[in-house]
Each structure stands twice: as structure tokens, then as C-alpha cells.
Amino acid sequence: MRNVLVHVYASVDPELVHAAATAGPAYFARFAHEISAWPAAPDRR
């Protein structure tokens, strides 16, 4: 999404911007949670 807005790779769709802005934080929170669990996982070497 950032590249579309910053580099204008495509025309910006306001609905897409809204969807990314409202759903994005939840995805980042889940990603951070998953990444923080990696060092504690018993099968990680």
C-alpha cells in the first residue's frame, strides 16, 4: 500500500486506502505477536 501511495504505481482508490487503514493495524499486531513467539518455540533451532 505504501508504494502505491508514495510512488503512484496506480491510481489511488479511496476505498482501498480506507480498508488498509482500518484492517492494517490488526495485521501488524498479529504479525508482531507471531514473530515474538519464534524464539520461544521449542522446534526452532
N, C-alpha and C positions, 0 to 999 in steps of 0.2 A: 504494500500500500504506500509506503513512504516513497519508493521510487516513482510510482505513478504521480504522486503529488509534486515531488521535488523536480523530477526530470521531465515531466509532462510526456510520458510514454504513450499515454492515451488521454482521451478527454475524460474529465473527472465527472463521475456520476454521483450526485449528492446522496442518493440512497445508499450507494456503496460506501461512501465516506461515513455516513451515519451508522451503518451496520458494523463497520470496522471499529468505529469509536466506541460503540456500546458493547460489542462482543469481545473485542481485543483484550481488555484488561483481564477478563476471566481466563482467556487462553494463556496469557503471560503468568498469571498466578498459578495455574495448573502446571505449566512448564517449569516454573521455579520450584514448585513442590516436588515434581518428579526428579529434577536434577539434584536437589538437595538430598534425596533418598539414595542416590547412586553409591556414595562412599560407604553407606551403612549396609548395603545389600550383601548378603553372605556369598553370593555366587560371583561377585565382581573381583577381578584379580588385577 
